[in-house]
Amino acid sequence: ILITQHCFDFGPRVVANRIDDHAGLFYYHFPPVDLTTPLGCEWLKQEIVERKLALVVLDSFRRIAPGVDENDSAAVSAFFAPFRRITVATGCTILVL
């Protein structure tokens, strides 16, 4: 999960120009978070609110949605429903690769 911060005075900003320049960048890798569960989605929402995040990049769909058949439109729609609620509540954009 790769997350960037929003500068509220000037809008979105570049947070990393070089590998050693990561101010404002939050990277989460382990332990894994299961975003197919209400607990996982609540964790994500809390991180967005606490860190004042403007963009969350989730890489990749298969990793964050174990067991969800990407060819089953009903299952995919159900998986994304909590993300839509999170984006409305927080104003944060969630991008799934």
Phi, psi and chi 1 to 4 in degrees:
 res  aa     phi    psi   chi1   chi2   chi3   chi4
   1 ILE       -  123.9  -60.5  173.7      -      -
   2 LEU  -116.2  126.7  178.9   63.8      -      -
   3 ILE  -130.4  136.2  -55.9  174.5      -      -
   4 THR  -113.8  156.8   61.3      -      -      -
   5 GLN  -100.3  161.2  -71.5 -174.9  -39.1      -
   6 HIS  -110.2  133.1 -177.6   83.9      -      -
   7 CYS   -92.7  107.3  179.5      -      -      -
   8 PHE   -67.8  -21.8  -70.8   97.5      -      -
   9 ASP   -77.4  -32.9  -64.8  -21.4      -      -
  10 PHE  -126.1    5.5  -57.8  103.9      -      -
  11 GLY    85.0 -166.2      -      -      -      -
  12 PRO   -59.3  148.9  -19.9   30.6      -      -
  13 ARG  -140.0  156.2   66.0 -175.1  178.4  107.3
  14 VAL   -69.5  129.5  174.4      -      -      -
  15 VAL  -107.2  -11.8  -65.1      -      -      -
  16 ALA  -150.8  115.7      -      -      -      -
  17 ASN   -98.1  -28.3  -66.7  -40.2      -      -
  18 ARG  -131.3  165.8  -57.8 -178.8  -42.1  -88.1
  19 ILE   -61.7  -30.8 -164.9  150.7      -      -
  20 ASP   -92.9    1.1   60.0  -20.9      -      -
  21 ASP  -106.1   93.3  178.9   14.9      -      -
  22 HIS  -126.3   24.7   56.0  -86.7      -      -
  23 ALA   -61.6  131.4      -      -      -      -
  24 GLY    83.6    2.8      -      -      -      -
  25 LEU  -107.4  130.3 -176.2   66.2      -      -
  26 PHE  -118.4  122.0  171.1   65.1      -      -
  27 TYR  -118.9  127.0  176.5   78.8      -      -
  28 TYR  -123.5  129.0 -176.6   84.9      -      -
  29 HIS  -128.9  -49.3 -171.2   64.1      -      -
  30 PHE  -132.3  149.5  -74.5  106.8      -      -
  31 PRO   -71.7  158.6   26.8  -32.0      -      -
  32 PRO   -63.0  148.4    7.8  -10.7      -      -
  33 VAL  -111.8  128.2  175.3      -      -      -
  34 ASP   -89.9  101.7 -173.7   -8.6      -      -
  35 LEU   -82.4    8.0  -64.2  176.3      -      -
  36 THR   -88.2   -3.1   62.3      -      -      -
  37 THR  -110.9  152.8   67.3      -      -      -
  38 PRO   -58.6  -36.6  -25.8   34.5      -      -
  39 LEU   -63.2  -42.6 -175.4   62.9      -      -
  40 GLY   -63.8  -42.0      -      -      -      -
  41 CYS   -68.1  -36.5  -71.0      -      -      -
  42 GLU   -66.2  -38.9 -175.5   57.6   32.2      -
  43 TRP   -59.6  -46.2  171.8   85.3      -      -
  44 LEU   -60.6  -46.1  179.2   60.8      -      -
  45 LYS   -60.2  -43.4 -176.9  179.2  176.5 -176.4
  46 GLN   -62.2  -42.4  -72.5  175.2   -9.3      -
  47 GLU   -61.7  -42.5  -71.3  -64.4  -43.6      -
  48 ILE   -60.9  -47.1  -69.3  168.3      -      -
  49 VAL   -67.4  -50.1  170.4      -      -      -
  50 GLU   -64.1  -36.1  -71.1  174.9   14.2      -
  51 ARG   -96.0    0.2  -62.9  175.5 -174.2  -83.0
  52 LYS    54.0   53.1  -60.3  177.2 -178.3  164.0
  53 LEU   -84.2  143.7  -56.7  175.1      -      -
  54 ALA  -104.9  -24.4      -      -      -      -
  55 LEU  -144.0  133.0  172.8   65.9      -      -
  56 VAL  -122.7  127.1  173.6      -      -      -
  57 VAL  -111.2  119.3  179.2      -      -      -
  58 LEU  -106.2  122.2  -58.9  170.2      -      -
  59 ASP  -126.2  114.2 -175.4   13.3      -      -
  60 SER  -120.2  173.3   67.6      -      -      -
  61 PHE   -54.5  -44.9  178.6   79.1      -      -
  62 ARG   -60.7  -36.4 -173.6  153.8  -46.8  -81.2
  63 ARG   -73.6  -38.8  -85.1 -167.0 -151.4  125.4
  64 ILE   -88.0  -10.9   64.2  166.9      -      -
  65 ALA  -129.6   61.0      -      -      -      -
  66 PRO   -61.4  132.2   21.4  -28.9      -      -
  67 GLY    87.6   -8.6      -      -      -      -
  68 VAL   -86.6  123.3  176.3      -      -      -
  69 ASP   -78.1  112.3  178.8   -0.4      -      -
  70 GLU   -65.7  -13.3   61.6 -167.8   48.6      -
  71 ASN   -92.8   -2.8  -64.8  -48.1      -      -
  72 ASP   -99.7  100.8 -179.9  -14.5      -      -
  73 SER   -60.8  -34.4   63.3      -      -      -
  74 ALA   -66.9  -42.5      -      -      -      -
  75 ALA   -66.5  -41.2      -      -      -      -
  76 VAL   -66.6  -42.6  170.7      -      -      -
  77 SER   -61.4  -43.0 -179.3      -      -      -
  78 ALA   -64.0  -37.7      -      -      -      -
  79 PHE   -64.0  -41.5  172.6   76.7      -      -
  80 PHE   -80.6  -15.4  -80.7  105.5      -      -
  81 ALA   -54.1  -46.8      -      -      -      -
  82 PRO   -62.8  -32.9  -20.6   30.2      -      -
  83 PHE   -65.3  -39.1  -67.1  164.6      -      -
  84 ARG   -61.5  -42.0  -73.7 -169.5  -69.6  -85.1
  85 ARG   -64.5  -39.6  -71.4 -170.5  -68.0  -86.0
  86 ILE   -64.0  -43.8  -68.7  170.0      -      -
  87 THR   -65.6  -37.3   60.1      -      -      -
  88 VAL   -66.7  -43.2  167.5      -      -      -
  89 ALA   -70.3  -31.3      -      -      -      -
  90 THR  -110.7  -21.2   64.0      -      -      -
  91 GLY    79.9    3.6      -      -      -      -
  92 CYS   -84.6  140.7 -179.7      -      -      -
  93 THR   -87.5  134.2  -61.2      -      -      -
  94 ILE  -115.7  119.4  -61.1  175.5      -      -
  95 LEU  -111.5  123.1  173.8   64.7      -      -
  96 VAL  -108.8  126.2  178.0      -      -      -
  97 LEU   -93.2      -  -55.2  178.0      -      -
